[in-house]
């Protein structure tokens, strides 16, 4: 089994700081993570960083059980208002600020994934996750309590200019509102695997290959399975990194 993360050439891929700024990782947390965002380009640049779109994929080979929270909160319920989010920030120091009450949890499906644009609230679940992403550590935690552990205000404003650290309007402006309240969020962001060619044709040649991260201008990834007892030659049109699982 191999998974390939491929960077795509484009205007964002080259700047004065570095080239090809994408990478992939696996994360395997046992419990839920806080509802948070990665800032959009406008807000990230104000603190000398880049935005961080990312994708998720849940490999069958690495998930023998779901752990404590095999679901992810994404975005906000359609109809949520900015005043409701503002209230969650106002009660930050009163325990659970109930930001996930405004969101929707999706049960995670093995062999599928999601695309998470910058500015999208998300609280990743507990499946082992392959994550191609933009190479940036910019983030803002919007949940004040997770797994009974308090989250400090400093993790909400870690990448916020000092003059805006208590400006709730600015903090809320970091959300891509249209994406977060999109009534068709799953239709637009869920990523089912897409065969690169007809399945029967690939099987006859000794392999199965699916796109697992796609539909964004930053990066892509495929999963390649070489069938038992077969040898194949796979040629791609662009540079890539390969992770061999088995």
VENMORA-V576843 format. One record per backbone hydrogen bond with DSSP energy under -1.0 kcal/mol. CO is the residue of the C=O (numbers start at 1). NH is the residue of the N-H. E is the energy in kcal/mol with one decimal. If there is no record, write none. Layout:
# VENMORA-V576843
CO_NH_E / CO_NH_E
This chain:
# VENMORA-V576843
1_245_-2.8 / 2_224_-3.4 / 3_243_-2.3 / 4_222_-1.8 / 5_241_-1.9 / 6_220_-2.0 / 10_13_-1.2 / 13_20_-1.6 / 18_15_-1.3 / 20_22_-2.2 / 21_135_-3.0 / 23_133_-2.8 / 25_131_-3.1 / 27_129_-2.9 / 30_68_-2.4 / 35_142_-3.0 / 36_122_-1.9 / 37_140_-2.0 / 38_119_-2.4 / 40_44_-2.8 / 41_45_-2.5 / 44_47_-1.5 / 44_49_-2.5 / 45_48_-1.8 / 53_134_-2.2 / 54_116_-3.3 / 56_114_-1.3 / 57_130_-3.1 / 58_111_-3.3 / 60_63_-1.2 / 69_71_-2.0 / 69_126_-2.4 / 70_108_-2.1 / 72_106_-2.5 / 73_123_-2.3 / 77_80_-2.3 / 81_85_-1.5 / 82_86_-2.6 / 83_87_-2.1 / 84_88_-1.5 / 85_89_-1.6 / 86_90_-2.2 / 87_91_-1.6 / 89_92_-1.3 / 91_94_-2.2 / 99_102_-1.3 / 100_103_-1.3 / 102_77_-3.8 / 104_74_-2.2 / 106_72_-2.2 / 109_112_-1.4 / 112_58_-2.2 / 113_191_-3.5 / 114_56_-2.8 / 116_54_-2.0 / 117_120_-1.4 / 119_176_-2.2 / 121_75_-3.1 / 122_36_-2.2 / 123_73_-1.1 / 124_33_-1.7 / 129_27_-2.1 / 130_57_-1.4 / 131_25_-1.0 / 132_55_-2.5 / 133_23_-2.4 / 134_136_-2.1 / 140_37_-2.1 / 144_151_-2.8 / 146_149_-2.0 / 149_146_-2.2 / 152_155_-1.7 / 153_156_-1.2 / 153_157_-1.8 / 155_141_-2.2 / 157_160_-1.6 / 161_164_-2.5 / 162_165_-1.3 / 164_167_-1.5 / 166_168_-1.0 / 167_171_-2.3 / 168_172_-2.5 / 169_173_-1.7 / 171_174_-1.1 / 172_175_-1.8 / 175_177_-1.5 / 176_180_-2.4 / 177_181_-2.2 / 179_182_-1.0 / 180_76_-3.1 / 182_185_-1.3 / 184_188_-2.1 / 185_189_-2.4 / 186_190_-2.2 / 189_115_-2.5 / 191_113_-1.9 / 194_211_-3.3 / 198_202_-2.1 / 199_203_-2.9 / 200_204_-1.9 / 202_207_-2.0 / 203_206_-1.0 / 206_227_-2.3 / 208_225_-3.1 / 209_196_-2.3 / 210_223_-2.8 / 211_194_-2.2 / 213_221_-2.0 / 218_8_-1.2 / 220_6_-3.6 / 221_212_-2.6 / 221_213_-1.9 / 222_4_-2.9 / 223_210_-2.4 / 224_2_-2.5 / 225_208_-2.5 / 227_230_-1.9 / 241_5_-1.6 / 243_3_-2.1
